[in-house]
């Protein structure tokens, strides 16, 4: 468990007002310089920023933008006019809708006193840096998964949405959102602003639920293959469904006559893993997903703007970027004591049709709580 408070005698990107040459004069207890500890923080923060873009879950699920608004097509279909020699068809243009994306500020304080730095070893500082990195990783995961499970809108100036801006979820009935949305017609099928992508179904996971999620994506023109994100607590139930094909390792040798589902890549080290397939859907156990909830979507490739989730980043950035800030750069002791890892980002929805969520433990919908 993390210990709250400063690291002092009882127990990093360098601010511009600090001098590397001066830091080199101060050594940790094991002989390492404080400059080395600072470099550890630089490398760790850079690696985490890359993870947000390259992780097999995030790159398939999200895209990034610094613009606060998302705009998209909506409404019913239309058909071309018959050409006549003297007549003119009726000009038409697309109906559009849009919403805002949140932007919030997050920090992970390190909190070393100058005296403690002189007494501790490099490995102790590395443990603190790893904790700060993990805190940021956990917050990003929680914010992203929560958006998949939340039917209602985000709002409020505290979330970077001003006094009247809203950040809605996927398609849902007009009574559940301030941003009414009629999905664009596809293949002759039209929709209304009561179209619902947050569905409750008592009785647990069944093949009919997965088939319904596939159908809901397909009717909007999102062709297979789909991904379904579930909790590890639901793995046994889902893999036991009739017709489910369990995953086999990449090194698995075929020839047994049994169907196996091959992973697209090696599993990540954080628990996100492929467990098999049912029909057109590849199923993944996903850290942060609570039991009885699942989210299905079509990935359009690494960080494609057609992916379902849109992450807003700091103005002028094209991807999440970390800073290391200090509360008092004019004072060497205070600036080290108040050192923090800092980032600005907010999670919203990009394509409101490319995502559908199920709650399979009750006939009445209730938002899930991301872990």
N, C-alpha and C positions, 0 to 999 in steps of 0.2 A: 504494500500500500504506500502511496506517495505521502511524504511528510511535508505538511504545509509550513511555510515560513522560510526565513533566511537560513542559508548555510553559514554558521558562525563558528566560534571556537568551541561551542558546546555540541556540538553534534559530531555567433558572435562575429557577428560582424562588428568590427571595431568602430565605436563612435568616432566621428571626424575630429573631435578635440583631443583624442588620445594619440600618443606617439608610439609607434611600434618599437623604435629604438629604446624608449624608456621601459616598455614592457619587457624587453629582452633582459633587462637588468634584474627583474624579479623572477625568482625561481619557486616552483612548487617544492613540496617536501622531498619528492623523489628525484629532484634535479631538473625536471622538465620546466621549460619556460612557460610563462602565462601566454606568450604568443602561440605556443603549440596548442594550448587549450582553446584559444580563439580560433585557430585554424580548424580544429576539430568541429567547432560549431558551424563554420562556413561550409565545410564539406557535407556535414549532416543536413543542413538546411537546403543546400543545392540538390542533394539526393532525394529529399522528400518532395521538393517541387517537381522533380522529374517523375517520381512515383505517381503523383496525382495525374500525370498525363499518360504514363506508360503502363500502369497496372492493368491487367487483363479485364478487370471489371470496369474500371473507370473509363478506359479508352473506348469500350464498346457501348457505354451508357451515356456519356456526357459529351458536350462540346463547350468551348469557352467563348466569351465575348465581354468587352468592357462597356458596351452600350447598355443603358438602363432599360431599353424597351425591346420587345419582341413583337413582330407583326406577321400575320399569316392569313391565308385564304379561308373563307367560310362560305356557307350558304348552298343553295340548291344548284342543280346542273342546268345546262341549257344546250340547245342544239343549233347547228348551222342552218342558215336560211337557204331556201331554194333560190338559185340564181335566175334572174330574168333579164332580158335584154335591156329594158328601159327602167326597171324598178331598182330600188336600192334596199338592201337589208337594214335591219335596225342595229345600230352600234350597241355593243354591250361591253361592260368591264366587270372585273372580278369584285365580288364583295370581300371586304377585309375586316379583320378584327385584330386585337392586340392586347398586350398587358405589360406590366413592368417586372423586372427582376430585382430581388432584394440584394443588398450589399451590407455586410456586417463586418465589424472589426473584432479580431480574435488575438489573444496574446497568451504566451506561456512564459511566466517569469522564471528566471534562474536564481536570482537572489543570493549572490555570494558576498560576504564581507571581505574587505582587503586583507584583514588579519587571517581569515580562514584560508584564503587562497595560498598564503605562505606556508600553512600547516598541512594542507591536504596533498594527496598524490594525484597524478594525471588520471588514473582509473576512476577515482571518486568523481572528478569533474566530468569524465566521459559518461558515468552513470546519470548524472544530472542532465547532460545534453540529450542522452537517449530518452530520458523521461519527457523532456520538453518536446522532442520530436514525436514521441508516441502520443502525447496529449493533442498535438495538432492533427495527427493522423486519425485519432479517435473522433475528434470534432468534425473533420471533413466527412468521415464515414457516416456519423450520426446525422449530419445535416442532409446528406444525399439520400440516405435510406428513409429518413422521416418524410421527405417530399413525396416519395412513392406511396406512403401509407396515409397521407393526410388529404382528405377530401376537400376541405375548405381552403379559403384563401389565406395567404400571408398579407399583413397590412401594417401600417404604422411607420412613423418617422424613425423609430428605433431600428427598424430593419432596412432603412435606406429607401423607403417607398413614399416618403412625404406624407401629407395629410389625407390624400385622396387616391393614392396609387394602390393597386392590388396585384398580387402574384398568385394566380390560381393554379390548380392542379390539372389533371387530365379531364377529358370530357365528362361532364356531370350535369345533372338536372339543374335548371335555372334557379331552383329554390336553394341550392347548396353553394352558389357562387355569386359574386358581384360582377363577374365577367361572363355574361351569357355567351354560349358558343354553340353554333349550329355547324357540325362538321361538314366539310365539302362533300357533295354527292360523289359517288364512285360507281362506275359500271351500271348506271341506271337506278341505283339505290340512293334514296334521299334520307336525310336525318332531320331531327328537330333539336331544339335547345334543351330537351329533356333526355337526350341520349346519355347513357350512364356507363362509366368505366370503373366504378367502385361498387363491387357486387358482394353481398353477403350470402352465404349458403351454409346452413347447419349440417353437421354430420361428418365433417372432415374431408380430406382430399379424396377425389374420385377421378376416374378417367373422363367423365362427363364435364367436370369443371375445367380440366386442361383443354379439352376439345372446344369448350365454349370460349375460352381465352383465345385460342387460335382463330376461331371464327370471327371474334370481335376485332382482331387485328386485320384479318384478311379482308373483311368487308370495307375497310378504309384504304385498301390497295397496298398494304404492307405484306409482301409475299414472304413465305418461309425462307430460311429457317428462323425460328424464334428462340428466345432465351427465357427461362423461368427461374427466378431467384426465390429460394425458400430458406427456411430456418433449418439448422442442423437437427433440431428437435423433431422436424417433420420428415427427415430423410428415410427412416424405416418405413413409414406409411407410404410415401411416394414410390420408393423403389419396389415395394411389394404389390403395386397395382398391376393388374392383368395387362400384359402387353408392354410393360416397361422393360427396356433393354438396359442392363447395367453397364457401367463404364468398365473398360479394361485398360491397363497401362499402355503407354505408347510402345513399350517393348513386348507387348503380348503377341505371341505367335498364333496366327489363325490356323485352322485346320481341324478344330474339334467338332465342327458342324453346328455350333451354337452361335447365335447372333450376339455380337458385342458392339458397344458404342465406343468409338475411338475419340479420345480427347483431341482438341485442336492444338493444345500446347500443354506444357507441364503445369501442374497446379502451383499457385503462388504460396509463399511461406506464411501467409497470414490467415489461412483457413478457407479462403475462397477456392472452391474446387468443383470440378465437373463430376457428376455422379451417374449420368446416363441420359437416355432419351425416351420420349414417348411420342410416336408419330412425328410431327414436324417440330417438336420442341426439345431443345437441349436444356437439361435441368442442372442448376448449380446451387450448392450450399453456400450461403452468403452470410458472413459475419455481420451482425447488426440487425438482421431480419428476425423479428419475433415469431414465436410459434403461431401457427394457424394463418399466417399471412403469406401471400406470394404475389410477385409482380412479373408480368410477361411483356416482352417488347421485341421489336426487330432492330438489330444492330446494323447500321449502314457503314460500318468500318470505323477505324480509329479516329476519334474526335470529330466525326462527321456532324455537320449542323442538322442532319435529319435524325440523329439520335434523340431519344426522348427527353433527356435532362439537359438544361442549359445552366452553366455556372458563370455567374458574373464575377469578373475580376477587377482589380484596381484600374482606374483610368490610365490608358496608355500602355497597358500590358496585354499580351495575347494569351497568357497562361498564368496560373497562380504564381506569385512571386513573394518570397519571404524577405523581411527586413529584420535586423537586430537593432533595437532602439534602446536608448538610455534615458533615464529620468533626469540626469544632471550632468551634461557633458562638460560643464565648467568646473567640475570637482571630480578628480580622478577616483577617489574613494566612493563617492556617491554614485558615479556613473557605472562602476562595476557592480555595486550593490543592487542597482535598479535595472540591470541588464534584462532584456526580454526578447523573445522571439515573437514576431508580429506579422499578421497577414490580413488582407481584406478580401473577402469573397462571400458570395451568397448563392444559394441553390434554388432554381426555379424550373419551370417546364418550357421546353422549346416547341416540340410538336405535340399538341394536345390529343391527337388520335393515336400516337405511337406509344401506348402504354395502357395496361389494364391490370387492376389490382383485385385480389380476392381475399375475403375474410371467411374462413371455412368452419368457424366454430359457433356461429350464431346466425339466425335468419335476419337479424337487424345489423346494419353496418355500424361499426365503431372504428375510429382511427386507431391504427397501431402506434406503438411507441418504440422507436428505433433504439437499439442497444449500443 
